Amino acid sequence: MRYLVKQLKGTHAVTDLLGVSERTVERYVKDQIRRPRADLAQRLETAVRQRWQPRIPCGRSRISPGLSSRNSPAPGADGGYLTDGLAGLSVGFLGRLFGR
């Protein structure tokens, strides 16, 4: 319930979506109600699954081909996150690029 309140920026939008009162949503957020009844649980699960986006851990995202946000000492030294973009480049160019 908290996830939906955060995503929809308020309890009123959640009430419209789930068909419950605003006070009921507030009770779920304050943990005064812990387990939703079966029909509400199904609607809640459906609503969350439609909006859920998995997060990419910070610092582990793929880097655009040929670009680096870190100072890597050599190609491939950062666990393969740079090698995808640098695979087709010549060894001489990579040496100039990384100052070797």
N, C-alpha and C positions, 0 to 999 in steps of 0.2 A: 504494500500500500504506500509506504514511504517513497518507493521508487516512482510510482505513478504521480504522486503529489509533486515530487521534484521535477519530473519530466514535463508535466502539464502546467507547472508553475501555479499551483493552488488547489485547494480542496474542491472548489466549485466545479471545475472542469472534470475532476474525477467523479463527482456525484452524477454529472450528466452522462459520463461514459458507463458507469457501473449500475446506475439506477438505484442508488441508495441515498440516504439523507446526508447532508454535509456534517451533521453531528456524528453520524456513524463513522464517516471517514476520519474525523478528528479522534474518535475513540480508538480506532485502529492505530493511528499514528502515535497516540499516547500510551499504547499497550494496555488499555483498559479492556479491549476485546482482543483476544489472541488468535482464535481460530474462526475463520469465516464459515458460514453454513455452506453446504455443498454447491448450491447454484451460484452463489457469489464467488466461491473459490474457483469455479470453472471460468466465470467471466473475468475474474482477476488474472488468472493464469493466461488466458487468451490475450488480454490487453497487454500484459507484460511481454509475452513472446513476440507480439507484433512490433514492439518498440525497442526490444533489447538489441544492443550493439556491443559485441565484445570489445574490450579495451586492449590496445596494444601497449605492452609495458614500455615505460619511458626509456629511451636510449637503445631500444632493440628494434626499432622500426627500420624497414628497408630504406636505403638511401638511393636517390635518383642516380641513373647511370652516369658515371664519371664525376660525380660530386661527392664531397666528403664534408661532414660537419665535425669530424675529429681529425687530429693530427696523427695519422697512421705512419709508423716507421717504414712499412713495406706492404705491398699488395698482399692481401690474404692474412695479415697479422691480426685482424679484428674479428676473426671467426667466420669469414665468408660474407659479411654484409657489404663489403666493398667489391669483392671479386666479380660479382655479377656484372657490374658496369665497366670493369677494367679488363675483362677477359679478352676482348678483341684488340687491345692496344699493344703496340710493340714494346719490347723490353727497353729499348733506348728512350722512347718517349716516357715510359714509366719511371726510368731513372732520373730524367730531367724533372718530371712532375714531383717526385718525392725527394729531390735534392741529393741524389746519390750518383 
